[in-house]
Amino acid sequence: MQRSVFLSLAFWKHLSAIETGLQKRISKTVDHSRTIMWERLVIAALLVFAVFKVTLITYRRRKYPEPHEDWSTINLDDVHFPEGFHWGTATAAHQVEGNLLNNWTVHETARGLEASGAACDHWNRWKDDFQLLTDLGVTSYRFSIEWSRLEPTEGTWNEAALSVYSDMVDDLLKRNIRPVVTLHHFSHPDWWETKGGFADRSNIPAFVRYCERVIGALAGRVTTWVTVNEPTVFSTMGYTLGMFPPGRRSLRTTLRVMRNLLFAHGAVYKALKPKHPELQFGVAKNVTLFDPKNRWSPLDWPLARLLEWFWNGAWRNGIQNGRMFFKDVSEAKGTLDFVGLNYYTHVLVGPASVSLLKMKFPKRQQEVTTEFGYPMYAEGLARAIDFLAPLGVPIEITENGVADANDTLRTEHLKRHLWVLSQAIQDGHDVRSYHHWSLMDNFEWAEGYSMRFGLHHVDFETQERTLRTSGEVYRSIVEKH
């Protein structure tokens, strides 16, 4: 009996051991299967993600092309412009007038920058400089009013200075040259800067009063008005990079300034358009294009699109839809009679690919680097026009030029851009003018006098102006068209 019980127990132990072994094997098999399943799921997910990214990049490459012409095959003299097209040049008060006291002169001193000083002494030589315009044969001249001359201290107005601007307008009209007047081109009184400038929305009424004063004096003779020049440049250079006054570095403040510039433009438009319906109000928008440095990179594409939206898209959305950086700017919605386009280049974007503080930019192999550090990319002018076209208003090219002290690149730069412009007009775009930047060498903001953009060379010691070869080429183009 005992033997039988013993054998029975041994049998059941053996059977249990077999069962346990089988369970362990099954468990290992299940674990292995699960591991294989998860590995396959991860591989499948990676494959789906890779296909998605490739598809997305392919879509972006097609939706946002970066065309490059074979310029050696193009006849740059084969250009056509409509009757009544305005040919012009442009300057800005602080860059040419000289001997000012404003936010920029204070910034120059505070940061130890090259002083603007006498600049081109244009305030005393404007009649001679206007003769340069006549000699070029242009029919339009864009210049700016220096607010700090007119209101050197808050509430104190210099009527004599306003009379000089009035005389300038009269002289231009006698020469059959259309005055295009910019009300704010980066500079304003230091007292207004001390109060916060465009960083404080409560300061906008003072800006509107200044605009009302100027427009009230010149409205009968000047019909084309630029309220603000390059709002994105002013905001980012002054409040993100700190290179322009007030020299701050705050993204939050930058966004606020960008919105406030739209508010300021809208406030001027709504205050003056009802009183002067014949006037045309616009903004000079710098459209810098942002392209991925590597057009197959999953990192470069989103960065490029983000910067494109920040620099260009957010502003356009504010004008079109009354929303900017997810906030209401409806006061600026629909407040453009035309839009000014300042176009210079595109920026190739990738992680650590751009050094803004050193003004060094990457370029494509076929592109030429300008003295300013960015590439010449004339094809981008057509893209910039395409970007502004949905606004549904006429386009004026308010700035386009190149820094070229030795005048070795400017002629080619000019002809390429005019060829692209001619093509855009033939494609149906309503572009009504071209203003070359600039009439003469001048004070180039944070770069001081190191960058020379002029059709005329300026000897800043003698103030002598000399027409460059590129200026002669521009004159011949104007005469022909």
C-alpha angles and dihedrals in degrees: 000000000000090000090052092050091048093051090047092052091047090051093052092046090052091047091049091050090052090049092049091049091050091049091051091049091048090047091051090047091050092047090049091049091050091050091051090047093052092045090053091047091051092047090047091049091049091049091049090048091048092049090047092051093046090048091047093048091047089051091049092047089055097040094045106034123181104212122198123191126217092235093188089070097048127091100222091193091063096094132134130196130184126252111274094025109153120233116196153140132231143218137169127228100239091046097054114013100069137202097057134153111211143114090296098052089049090050092048091055096042094050097038092242126156106283119243089217113156092351106184092335085235092154088069098030103042095118091056090045091051088056086059087058091052091048090053090052095230122159099202135046125189116203136152137238116236106228092195090062092053098042107022091167125023111280095004113111127199104214092179090061091048088052090056091055088047090053090050091055092048091050092050091050091051087056091051090246118140113230114224106191125202115202098196121025103167095294134091140150117300091229088062091047089052089056090054102269114215091347088078116057091203088070094063095088089063089054091049091051090052091050091048090052094052097041091046089058098043106026094102091061107025117062102166116070131178108199099190132013119221100336093188093051092047091049100044097039093048102036107023107031096024094221095119125048132313084032097216131149112211124124090197092055090044091058091047092051091049090054093044091053088057090048090050093051091047092048092052091047094050093044096050110023093072090050094044108026090167092066123096117220126193146150125242102231120196106218108197112176122223118209129176111258089220108036091202095049118115088206100046096051100058091042092052093047091048093053091044089055093045095048101036116000099056092054093048091048089053092055094042103038107013094244125111125173089349093303133107117265096156091141087075097046113121095000099132127100090175136352125231117219121209107187128178114142152322127260122225107221131206137129107303091348098123129058105192095174090056092037092231117146132179119241141196117262093253095047128097120227115230124218089259089063100249125104126259105246109168092169088070092069089074090050091050090052090049089052094054096040095084089066086076097222133108117277125226119192096226096174138016127145147108139245105245117150094181094043093232097126106028098084093052090043091051095047095047093051093046090050090052090046091050090052092049092052091048088052088061105265115146101232112157107179148017121211115188116217107253141017090195142354111284147159105307100205113241091007092058114200095334095096118066116197100161132125080209122053112228124208099209092200096055098019089228115158120212124185111236125220088254088056090055089051091051091049091053091049091051091049092050096048 
